[in-house]
Amino acid sequence: MTEVDDVFCVSLPPCHISSIRECSRRLLNGTLIQYYAPENYVDKFHKLLLSLSDLNPALAMTSEDNLTSGSDQILILIDGTSSIQLGGVEPDELTTCWVKAKLDDMWLIFKKNCIDLAIAGYPGCEGCVDDNLSRNWSEMLSRTSMKNAT
């Protein structure tokens, strides 16, 4: 079974998938990416960033201060602001898009969404992603939906 096949074996509720998609969209809109991840995800995340740049040379992402954390989450700062948290305990900041799930359950979906958006030319493409998703994003509603789904 390939990694692509593994994506389809993961079963997460639609509200979790929507949050992962929002995280992917946010990542591709960033320029300076800092991430803190468990040791077994640091290399995976670095390779993802390199792949995204290769797939879409228009992406102007740079990465620095990539640290290993001993936690069960990936925290991503975009342009100096905490913007994405995959896993872990719910953050206080509503500016951080949080996905409540285990990293192993969401990583391949996150990666696939990022790659699909980069291939489509996001963020510079017209109509490759539902722009209403980002304009109408409610982190509070998303978190409530995820808590109710699990």
OpenMM code with the backbone's topology and positions (N, CA, C; nanometers):
from openmm import Vec3, app, unit

residues = "MET THR GLU VAL ASP ASP VAL PHE CYS VAL SER LEU PRO PRO CYS HIS ILE SER SER ILE ARG GLU CYS SER ARG ARG LEU LEU ASN GLY THR LEU ILE GLN TYR TYR ALA PRO GLU ASN TYR VAL ASP LYS PHE HIS LYS LEU LEU LEU SER LEU SER ASP LEU ASN PRO ALA LEU ALA MET THR SER GLU ASP ASN LEU THR SER GLY SER ASP GLN ILE LEU ILE LEU ILE ASP GLY THR SER SER ILE GLN LEU GLY GLY VAL GLU PRO ASP GLU LEU THR THR CYS TRP VAL LYS ALA LYS LEU ASP ASP MET TRP LEU ILE PHE LYS LYS ASN CYS ILE ASP LEU ALA ILE ALA GLY TYR PRO GLY CYS GLU GLY CYS VAL ASP ASP ASN LEU SER ARG ASN TRP SER GLU MET LEU SER ARG THR SER MET LYS ASN ALA THR".split()
positions = [
    Vec3(0.0842, -0.1172, 0.0000),
    Vec3(0.0000, 0.0000, 0.0000),
    Vec3(0.0888, 0.1237, 0.0000),
    Vec3(0.0556, 0.2211, -0.0830),
    Vec3(0.1348, 0.3431, -0.0917),
    Vec3(0.0811, 0.4480, 0.0045),
    Vec3(0.1582, 0.5562, 0.0192),
    Vec3(0.1166, 0.6655, 0.1058),
    Vec3(-0.0147, 0.7265, 0.0558),
    Vec3(-0.0309, 0.7352, -0.0767),
    Vec3(-0.1545, 0.7887, -0.1343),
    Vec3(-0.2722, 0.7008, -0.0956),
    Vec3(-0.2549, 0.5696, -0.1026),
    Vec3(-0.3611, 0.4782, -0.0617),
    Vec3(-0.3936, 0.4945, 0.0860),
    Vec3(-0.2915, 0.5212, 0.1677),
    Vec3(-0.3118, 0.5379, 0.3112),
    Vec3(-0.4036, 0.6554, 0.3425),
    Vec3(-0.4013, 0.7611, 0.2585),
    Vec3(-0.4865, 0.8764, 0.2801),
    Vec3(-0.6327, 0.8351, 0.2809),
    Vec3(-0.6675, 0.7433, 0.1941),
    Vec3(-0.8063, 0.7011, 0.1824),
    Vec3(-0.8475, 0.6023, 0.2909),
    Vec3(-0.7515, 0.5518, 0.3656),
    Vec3(-0.7813, 0.4600, 0.4752),
    Vec3(-0.8112, 0.5348, 0.6049),
    Vec3(-0.7744, 0.6626, 0.6109),
    Vec3(-0.7969, 0.7415, 0.7307),
    Vec3(-0.9403, 0.7918, 0.7304),
    Vec3(-1.0059, 0.7741, 0.8417),
    Vec3(-1.1453, 0.8158, 0.8519),
    Vec3(-1.1572, 0.9255, 0.9573),
    Vec3(-1.1764, 1.0485, 0.9103),
    Vec3(-1.2004, 1.1613, 0.9994),
    Vec3(-1.3330, 1.2257, 0.9596),
    Vec3(-1.4050, 1.2823, 1.0560),
    Vec3(-1.5308, 1.3503, 1.0230),
    Vec3(-1.5070, 1.4681, 0.9279),
    Vec3(-1.6085, 1.5050, 0.8489),
    Vec3(-1.5951, 1.6160, 0.7538),
    Vec3(-1.5478, 1.7472, 0.8170),
    Vec3(-1.5884, 1.7751, 0.9401),
    Vec3(-1.5450, 1.9000, 1.0041),
    Vec3(-1.3941, 1.9005, 1.0267),
    Vec3(-1.3363, 1.7848, 1.0547),
    Vec3(-1.1918, 1.7751, 1.0699),
    Vec3(-1.1238, 1.7979, 0.9352),
    Vec3(-1.1799, 1.7409, 0.8297),
    Vec3(-1.1237, 1.7563, 0.6951),
    Vec3(-1.1275, 1.9035, 0.6541),
    Vec3(-1.2368, 1.9733, 0.6852),
    Vec3(-1.2470, 2.1163, 0.6535),
    Vec3(-1.1383, 2.1959, 0.7257),
    Vec3(-1.1132, 2.1623, 0.8500),
    Vec3(-1.0092, 2.2312, 0.9267),
    Vec3(-0.8707, 2.2027, 0.8694),
    Vec3(-0.8477, 2.0802, 0.8290),
    Vec3(-0.7196, 2.0448, 0.7679),
    Vec3(-0.7011, 2.1230, 0.6382),
    Vec3(-0.8087, 2.1349, 0.5601),
    Vec3(-0.8009, 2.2110, 0.4346),
    Vec3(-0.7700, 2.3575, 0.4621),
    Vec3(-0.8305, 2.4139, 0.5651),
    Vec3(-0.8012, 2.5521, 0.6019),
    Vec3(-0.6553, 2.5658, 0.6442),
    Vec3(-0.6036, 2.4690, 0.7176),
    Vec3(-0.4619, 2.4707, 0.7566),
    Vec3(-0.3714, 2.4678, 0.6337),
    Vec3(-0.4055, 2.3846, 0.5368),
    Vec3(-0.3270, 2.3737, 0.4136),
    Vec3(-0.3294, 2.5051, 0.3377),
    Vec3(-0.4457, 2.5657, 0.3284),
    Vec3(-0.4600, 2.6934, 0.2592),
    Vec3(-0.3755, 2.8006, 0.3275),
    Vec3(-0.3805, 2.8047, 0.4601),
    Vec3(-0.3020, 2.9030, 0.5349),
    Vec3(-0.1524, 2.8839, 0.5113),
    Vec3(-0.1079, 2.7586, 0.5129),
    Vec3(0.0343, 2.7324, 0.4927),
    Vec3(0.0812, 2.7877, 0.3583),
    Vec3(0.0040, 2.7618, 0.2530),
    Vec3(0.0453, 2.8064, 0.1204),
    Vec3(0.0363, 2.9570, 0.1024),
    Vec3(-0.0343, 3.0251, 0.1905),
    Vec3(-0.0398, 3.1716, 0.1854),
    Vec3(0.0755, 3.2368, 0.2606),
    Vec3(0.1519, 3.1578, 0.3347),
    Vec3(0.2585, 3.2126, 0.4175),
    Vec3(0.3875, 3.2342, 0.3411),
    Vec3(0.4743, 3.3164, 0.3985),
    Vec3(0.6071, 3.3354, 0.3416),
    Vec3(0.7146, 3.2839, 0.4371),
    Vec3(0.7144, 3.3296, 0.5600),
    Vec3(0.8118, 3.2801, 0.6578),
    Vec3(0.7432, 3.1752, 0.7444),
    Vec3(0.7887, 3.0513, 0.7328),
    Vec3(0.7281, 2.9384, 0.8027),
    Vec3(0.8224, 2.8908, 0.9128),
    Vec3(0.7720, 2.8880, 1.0349),
    Vec3(0.8454, 2.8302, 1.1475),
    Vec3(0.7588, 2.7177, 1.2019),
    Vec3(0.8208, 2.6049, 1.2308),
    Vec3(0.7400, 2.4947, 1.2820),
    Vec3(0.8118, 2.4228, 1.3941),
    Vec3(0.7301, 2.3711, 1.4838),
    Vec3(0.7756, 2.2957, 1.5997),
    Vec3(0.7015, 2.1631, 1.5946),
    Vec3(0.7768, 2.0559, 1.5852),
    Vec3(0.7145, 1.9255, 1.5617),
    Vec3(0.7870, 1.8162, 1.6386),
    Vec3(0.7167, 1.7061, 1.6635),
    Vec3(0.7845, 1.5901, 1.7225),
    Vec3(0.8967, 1.5456, 1.6284),
    Vec3(0.9972, 1.4863, 1.6855),
    Vec3(1.1161, 1.4491, 1.6093),
    Vec3(1.0841, 1.3708, 1.4819),
    Vec3(0.9888, 1.2794, 1.4878),
    Vec3(0.9583, 1.1975, 1.3710),
    Vec3(0.8799, 1.2732, 1.2635),
    Vec3(0.8432, 1.3993, 1.2887),
    Vec3(0.7733, 1.4802, 1.1880),
    Vec3(0.8578, 1.5950, 1.1341),
    Vec3(0.9693, 1.6270, 1.1970),
    Vec3(1.0514, 1.7405, 1.1525),
    Vec3(1.0982, 1.7189, 1.0087),
    Vec3(1.1536, 1.6037, 0.9787),
    Vec3(1.2014, 1.5758, 0.8434),
    Vec3(1.0856, 1.5679, 0.7441),
    Vec3(0.9745, 1.5084, 0.7844),
    Vec3(0.8561, 1.4994, 0.6974),
    Vec3(0.8065, 1.6386, 0.6600),
    Vec3(0.8023, 1.7282, 0.7577),
    Vec3(0.7525, 1.8625, 0.7320),
    Vec3(0.8493, 1.9388, 0.6417),
    Vec3(0.9773, 1.9248, 0.6682),
    Vec3(1.0788, 1.9902, 0.5839),
    Vec3(1.0670, 1.9421, 0.4386),
    Vec3(1.0512, 1.8121, 0.4192),
    Vec3(1.0352, 1.7573, 0.2837),
    Vec3(0.9073, 1.8083, 0.2177),
    Vec3(0.8008, 1.8239, 0.2963),
    Vec3(0.6767, 1.8783, 0.2414),
    Vec3(0.6999, 2.0199, 0.1896),
    Vec3(0.7663, 2.1035, 0.2677),
    Vec3(0.7921, 2.2409, 0.2243),
    Vec3(0.8750, 2.2435, 0.0958),
    Vec3(0.9760, 2.1571, 0.0877),
    Vec3(1.0566, 2.1501, -0.0352),
    Vec3(0.9722, 2.1055, -0.1541),
    Vec3(0.8862, 2.0068, -0.1331),
    Vec3(0.7987, 1.9578, -0.2404),
    Vec3(0.7045, 2.0672, -0.2888),
    Vec3(0.6501, 2.1429, -0.1958),
    Vec3(0.5571, 2.2498, -0.2332),
    Vec3(0.6264, 2.3553, -0.3190),
    Vec3(0.7480, 2.3906, -0.2824),
    Vec3(0.8243, 2.4879, -0.3611),
    Vec3(0.8576, 2.4339, -0.4993),
    Vec3(0.8882, 2.3046, -0.5073),
    Vec3(0.9161, 2.2427, -0.6374),
    Vec3(0.7914, 2.2377, -0.7248),
    Vec3(0.6767, 2.2076, -0.6643),
    Vec3(0.5519, 2.1963, -0.7393),
    Vec3(0.4987, 2.3302, -0.7863),
    Vec3(0.5220, 2.4333, -0.7069),
    Vec3(0.4712, 2.5657, -0.7391),
    Vec3(0.5803, 2.6677, -0.7095),
    Vec3(0.6682, 2.6943, -0.8077),
    Vec3(0.7798, 2.7866, -0.7857),
    Vec3(0.7369, 2.9279, -0.7470),
    Vec3(0.6105, 2.9629, -0.7687),
    Vec3(0.5621, 3.0954, -0.7309),
    Vec3(0.5482, 3.1096, -0.5792),
    Vec3(0.5455, 2.9971, -0.5077),
    Vec3(0.5371, 3.0041, -0.3614),
    Vec3(0.6669, 3.0631, -0.3081),
    Vec3(0.6547, 3.1639, -0.2254),
    Vec3(0.7725, 3.2330, -0.1730),
    Vec3(0.7946, 3.1967, -0.0268),
    Vec3(0.7885, 3.0672, 0.0042),
    Vec3(0.8012, 3.0226, 0.1427),
    Vec3(0.9473, 3.0015, 0.1792),
    Vec3(0.9831, 3.0509, 0.2962),
    Vec3(1.1126, 3.0192, 0.3550),
    Vec3(1.0856, 2.9649, 0.4940),
    Vec3(1.1794, 2.8877, 0.5435),
    Vec3(1.1574, 2.8263, 0.6731),
    Vec3(1.2801, 2.8473, 0.7605),
    Vec3(1.2554, 2.8701, 0.8884),
    Vec3(1.3643, 2.8851, 0.9841),
    Vec3(1.3170, 2.8469, 1.1235),
    Vec3(1.4118, 2.8320, 1.2134),
    Vec3(1.3810, 2.7986, 1.3528),
    Vec3(1.2913, 2.6766, 1.3648),
    Vec3(1.3236, 2.5726, 1.2902),
    Vec3(1.2427, 2.4515, 1.2949),
    Vec3(1.2930, 2.3661, 1.4101),
    Vec3(1.2124, 2.3549, 1.5107),
    Vec3(1.2547, 2.2893, 1.6327),
    Vec3(1.1772, 2.1619, 1.6584),
    Vec3(1.2445, 2.0708, 1.7231),
    Vec3(1.1799, 1.9484, 1.7654),
    Vec3(1.1091, 1.9756, 1.8971),
    Vec3(0.9858, 1.9305, 1.9050),
    Vec3(0.9127, 1.9426, 2.0311),
    Vec3(0.8853, 1.8018, 2.0814),
    Vec3(0.8708, 1.7885, 2.2089),
    Vec3(0.8412, 1.6583, 2.2662),
    Vec3(0.6921, 1.6316, 2.2735),
    Vec3(0.6135, 1.7164, 2.2102),
    Vec3(0.4687, 1.7048, 2.2226),
    Vec3(0.4091, 1.6212, 2.1102),
    Vec3(0.2774, 1.6096, 2.1137),
    Vec3(0.2036, 1.5314, 2.0145),
    Vec3(0.1350, 1.6229, 1.9134),
    Vec3(0.2003, 1.7345, 1.8818),
    Vec3(0.1404, 1.8317, 1.7923),
    Vec3(0.2456, 1.8928, 1.7003),
    Vec3(0.1973, 1.9529, 1.5928),
    Vec3(0.2815, 2.0360, 1.5076),
    Vec3(0.2253, 2.1766, 1.5190),
    Vec3(0.3077, 2.2704, 1.5600),
    Vec3(0.2692, 2.4106, 1.5694),
    Vec3(0.3409, 2.4845, 1.4580),
    Vec3(0.2647, 2.5611, 1.3798),
    Vec3(0.3209, 2.6327, 1.2658),
    Vec3(0.2941, 2.7810, 1.2832),
    Vec3(0.4023, 2.8574, 1.2835),
    Vec3(0.3932, 3.0022, 1.2857),
    Vec3(0.4134, 3.0502, 1.1426),
    Vec3(0.3246, 3.1356, 1.0976),
    Vec3(0.3347, 3.1910, 0.9635),
    Vec3(0.3570, 3.3402, 0.9777),
    Vec3(0.4672, 3.3851, 0.9229),
    Vec3(0.5045, 3.5260, 0.9310),
    Vec3(0.5028, 3.5755, 1.0756),
    Vec3(0.5492, 3.4896, 1.1668),
    Vec3(0.5632, 3.5251, 1.3075),
    Vec3(0.4395, 3.5074, 1.3938),
    Vec3(0.3291, 3.4625, 1.3349),
    Vec3(0.2040, 3.4468, 1.4093),
    Vec3(0.1647, 3.2999, 1.4159),
    Vec3(0.1266, 3.2540, 1.5333),
    Vec3(0.0782, 3.1171, 1.5482),
    Vec3(-0.0477, 3.1031, 1.4629),
    Vec3(-0.0405, 3.0184, 1.3591),
    Vec3(-0.1491, 3.0099, 1.2614),
    Vec3(-0.2115, 2.8725, 1.2495),
    Vec3(-0.1341, 2.7672, 1.2776),
    Vec3(-0.1815, 2.6303, 1.2579),
    Vec3(-0.1332, 2.5444, 1.3739),
    Vec3(-0.2225, 2.4603, 1.4246),
    Vec3(-0.1827, 2.3601, 1.5226),
    Vec3(-0.2513, 2.2299, 1.4875),
    Vec3(-0.1706, 2.1327, 1.4504),
    Vec3(-0.2205, 1.9993, 1.4185),
    Vec3(-0.2034, 1.9128, 1.5423),
    Vec3(-0.3144, 1.8760, 1.6056),
    Vec3(-0.3107, 1.7926, 1.7246),
    Vec3(-0.2884, 1.8723, 1.8510),
    Vec3(-0.2650, 1.7993, 1.9580),
    Vec3(-0.2386, 1.8619, 2.0870),
    Vec3(-0.3628, 1.9177, 2.1535),
    Vec3(-0.3379, 1.9938, 2.2581),
    Vec3(-0.4433, 2.0548, 2.3381),
    Vec3(-0.4915, 2.1820, 2.2680),
    Vec3(-0.6193, 2.2076, 2.2759),
    Vec3(-0.6783, 2.3249, 2.2114),
    Vec3(-0.6064, 2.4534, 2.2530),
    Vec3(-0.5597, 2.5307, 2.1546),
    Vec3(-0.4930, 2.6573, 2.1875),
    Vec3(-0.5949, 2.7635, 2.2300),
    Vec3(-0.5486, 2.8601, 2.3073),
    Vec3(-0.6362, 2.9690, 2.3508),
    Vec3(-0.6685, 3.0645, 2.2363),
    Vec3(-0.5720, 3.0872, 2.1485),
    Vec3(-0.5875, 3.1858, 2.0417),
    Vec3(-0.6804, 3.1348, 1.9320),
    Vec3(-0.7801, 3.2146, 1.8980),
    Vec3(-0.8696, 3.1776, 1.7884),
    Vec3(-0.8091, 3.2137, 1.6526),
    Vec3(-0.6910, 3.2755, 1.6522),
    Vec3(-0.6206, 3.3019, 1.5266),
    Vec3(-0.5467, 3.1773, 1.4790),
    Vec3(-0.5369, 3.0778, 1.5654),
    Vec3(-0.4704, 2.9524, 1.5316),
    Vec3(-0.5749, 2.8515, 1.4860),
    Vec3(-0.5587, 2.8035, 1.3623),
    Vec3(-0.6479, 2.6993, 1.3111),
    Vec3(-0.6025, 2.5670, 1.3721),
    Vec3(-0.6884, 2.5067, 1.4526),
    Vec3(-0.6550, 2.3858, 1.5265),
    Vec3(-0.7336, 2.2682, 1.4715),
    Vec3(-0.6650, 2.1551, 1.4587),
    Vec3(-0.7316, 2.0310, 1.4195),
    Vec3(-0.7183, 1.9338, 1.5351),
    Vec3(-0.8316, 1.8902, 1.5848),
    Vec3(-0.8353, 1.7965, 1.6975),
    Vec3(-0.8332, 1.6549, 1.6422),
    Vec3(-0.7148, 1.5986, 1.6375),
    Vec3(-0.6975, 1.4603, 1.5920),
    Vec3(-0.5534, 1.4207, 1.6214),
    Vec3(-0.5275, 1.2919, 1.6112),
    Vec3(-0.3911, 1.2431, 1.6274),
    Vec3(-0.3118, 1.2755, 1.5015),
    Vec3(-0.1857, 1.3113, 1.5197),
    Vec3(-0.1013, 1.3461, 1.4047),
    Vec3(-0.0999, 1.2364, 1.2991),
    Vec3(-0.0882, 1.1126, 1.3436),
    Vec3(-0.0841, 1.0021, 1.2476),
    Vec3(-0.2131, 0.9920, 1.1661),
    Vec3(-0.3240, 1.0367, 1.2243),
    Vec3(-0.4527, 1.0308, 1.1553),
    Vec3(-0.4721, 1.1446, 1.0558),
    Vec3(-0.4000, 1.2537, 1.0732),
    Vec3(-0.4245, 1.3685, 0.9858),
    Vec3(-0.3080, 1.4081, 0.8976),
    Vec3(-0.1874, 1.3616, 0.9260),
    Vec3(-0.0707, 1.4077, 0.8525),
    Vec3(-0.0837, 1.3851, 0.7011),
    Vec3(-0.1197, 1.2658, 0.6590),
    Vec3(-0.1268, 1.2371, 0.5156),
    Vec3(-0.2353, 1.3201, 0.4470),
    Vec3(-0.3453, 1.3461, 0.5170),
    Vec3(-0.4515, 1.4290, 0.4597),
    Vec3(-0.4027, 1.5728, 0.4459),
    Vec3(-0.3353, 1.6237, 0.5484),
    Vec3(-0.2783, 1.7583, 0.5436),
    Vec3(-0.1792, 1.7693, 0.4282),
    Vec3(-0.0890, 1.6739, 0.4200),
    Vec3(0.0126, 1.6740, 0.3151),
    Vec3(-0.0526, 1.6696, 0.1761),
    Vec3(-0.1506, 1.5815, 0.1579),
    Vec3(-0.2175, 1.5696, 0.0284),
    Vec3(-0.2894, 1.6992, -0.0085),
    Vec3(-0.3575, 1.7612, 0.0870),
    Vec3(-0.4242, 1.8887, 0.0606),
    Vec3(-0.3248, 1.9964, 0.0191),
    Vec3(-0.2127, 2.0048, 0.0895),
    Vec3(-0.1099, 2.1038, 0.0550),
    Vec3(-0.0587, 2.0807, -0.0874),
    Vec3(-0.0281, 1.9563, -0.1186),
    Vec3(0.0252, 1.9234, -0.2514),
    Vec3(-0.0789, 1.9496, -0.3595),
    Vec3(-0.2025, 1.9101, -0.3366),
    Vec3(-0.3092, 1.9348, -0.4346),
    Vec3(-0.3255, 2.0837, -0.4622),
    Vec3(-0.3238, 2.1655, -0.3577),
    Vec3(-0.3367, 2.3103, -0.3755),
    Vec3(-0.2164, 2.3686, -0.4497),
    Vec3(-0.0967, 2.3221, -0.4162),
    Vec3(0.0238, 2.3718, -0.4845),
    Vec3(0.0220, 2.3356, -0.6324),
    Vec3(-0.0170, 2.2138, -0.6640),
    Vec3(-0.0251, 2.1705, -0.8038),
    Vec3(-0.1260, 2.2564, -0.8803),
    Vec3(-0.2356, 2.2910, -0.8143),
    Vec3(-0.3395, 2.3726, -0.8780),
    Vec3(-0.2958, 2.5180, -0.8959),
    Vec3(-0.1862, 2.5559, -0.8321),
    Vec3(-0.1369, 2.6926, -0.8448),
    Vec3(-0.1788, 2.7856, -0.7330),
    Vec3(-0.2343, 2.7292, -0.6260),
    Vec3(-0.2772, 2.8119, -0.5135),
    Vec3(-0.1555, 2.8734, -0.4466),
    Vec3(-0.1598, 2.9973, -0.4034),
    Vec3(-0.2748, 3.0858, -0.3920),
    Vec3(-0.3007, 3.1732, -0.5146),
    Vec3(-0.2221, 3.1605, -0.6203),
    Vec3(-0.2387, 3.2480, -0.7352),
    Vec3(-0.3416, 3.2023, -0.8367),
    Vec3(-0.4015, 3.0874, -0.8173),
    Vec3(-0.4949, 3.0347, -0.9157),
    Vec3(-0.6348, 3.0912, -0.8970),
    Vec3(-0.7092, 3.0896, -1.0033),
    Vec3(-0.8497, 3.1320, -0.9993),
    Vec3(-0.9378, 3.0078, -0.9890),
    Vec3(-1.0173, 2.9975, -0.8855),
    Vec3(-1.1149, 2.8909, -0.8746),
    Vec3(-1.0599, 2.7543, -0.8368),
    Vec3(-0.9332, 2.7445, -0.7938),
    Vec3(-0.8796, 2.6128, -0.7579),
    Vec3(-0.9169, 2.5735, -0.6153),
    Vec3(-0.9653, 2.6686, -0.5405),
    Vec3(-1.0111, 2.6418, -0.4045),
    Vec3(-1.1309, 2.7318, -0.3800),
    Vec3(-1.2222, 2.6868, -0.2994),
    Vec3(-1.3403, 2.7660, -0.2681),
    Vec3(-1.2988, 2.8851, -0.1825),
    Vec3(-1.2888, 3.0029, -0.2452),
    Vec3(-1.2459, 3.1216, -0.1718),
    Vec3(-1.3419, 3.1585, -0.0601),
    Vec3(-1.4671, 3.1128, -0.0673),
    Vec3(-1.5617, 3.1393, 0.0406),
    Vec3(-1.5200, 3.0682, 0.1685),
    Vec3(-1.4492, 2.9562, 0.1545),
    Vec3(-1.4021, 2.8830, 0.2713),
    Vec3(-1.3168, 2.9743, 0.3595),
    Vec3(-1.2196, 3.0424, 0.3008),
    Vec3(-1.1298, 3.1261, 0.3793),
    Vec3(-1.1977, 3.2545, 0.4268),
    Vec3(-1.2850, 3.3120, 0.3455),
    Vec3(-1.3519, 3.4362, 0.3849),
    Vec3(-1.4501, 3.4138, 0.4985),
    Vec3(-1.5136, 3.3002, 0.5000),
    Vec3(-1.6165, 3.2737, 0.5994),
    Vec3(-1.5693, 3.1805, 0.7108),
    Vec3(-1.4393, 3.1614, 0.7233),
    Vec3(-1.3882, 3.0675, 0.8218),
    Vec3(-1.4180, 3.1158, 0.9623),
    Vec3(-1.4764, 3.0303, 1.0423),
    Vec3(-1.5015, 3.0580, 1.1827),
    Vec3(-1.4284, 2.9526, 1.2637),
    Vec3(-1.3203, 2.9919, 1.3261),
    Vec3(-1.2431, 2.8979, 1.4060),
    Vec3(-1.3260, 2.8474, 1.5238),
    Vec3(-1.4052, 2.9342, 1.5820),
    Vec3(-1.4877, 2.8919, 1.6957),
    Vec3(-1.5893, 2.7859, 1.6516),
    Vec3(-1.6552, 2.8072, 1.5396),
    Vec3(-1.7517, 2.7102, 1.4880),
    Vec3(-1.6816, 2.5792, 1.4510),
    Vec3(-1.5638, 2.5900, 1.3919),
    Vec3(-1.4874, 2.4705, 1.3559),
    Vec3(-1.4531, 2.3871, 1.4793),
    Vec3(-1.4055, 2.4539, 1.5826),
    Vec3(-1.3684, 2.3815, 1.7063),
    Vec3(-1.4895, 2.3167, 1.7708),
    Vec3(-1.5997, 2.3876, 1.7721),
    Vec3(-1.7226, 2.3309, 1.8293),
    Vec3(-1.7655, 2.2074, 1.7521),
    Vec3(-1.7605, 2.2150, 1.6197),
    Vec3(-1.7982, 2.1009, 1.5350),
    Vec3(-1.7090, 1.9813, 1.5612),
    Vec3(-1.5774, 2.0048, 1.5720),
    Vec3(-1.4852, 1.8932, 1.5967),
    Vec3(-1.5096, 1.8297, 1.7326),
    Vec3(-1.5349, 1.9111, 1.8330),
    Vec3(-1.5598, 1.8572, 1.9676),
    Vec3(-1.6885, 1.7743, 1.9688),
    Vec3(-1.7890, 1.8196, 1.8959),
    Vec3(-1.9158, 1.7464, 1.8902),
    Vec3(-1.9053, 1.6185, 1.8080),
    Vec3(-1.8117, 1.6147, 1.7145),
    Vec3(-1.7975, 1.4979, 1.6263),
    Vec3(-1.7224, 1.3834, 1.6929),
    Vec3(-1.6495, 1.4119, 1.7983),
    Vec3(-1.5693, 1.3057, 1.8615),
    Vec3(-1.6227, 1.2687, 1.9975),
] * unit.nanometer
topology = app.Topology()
chain = topology.addChain("A")
for resn in residues:
    res = topology.addResidue(resn, chain)
    for name in ("N", "CA", "C"):
        topology.addAtom(name, app.Element.getBySymbol(name[0]), res)
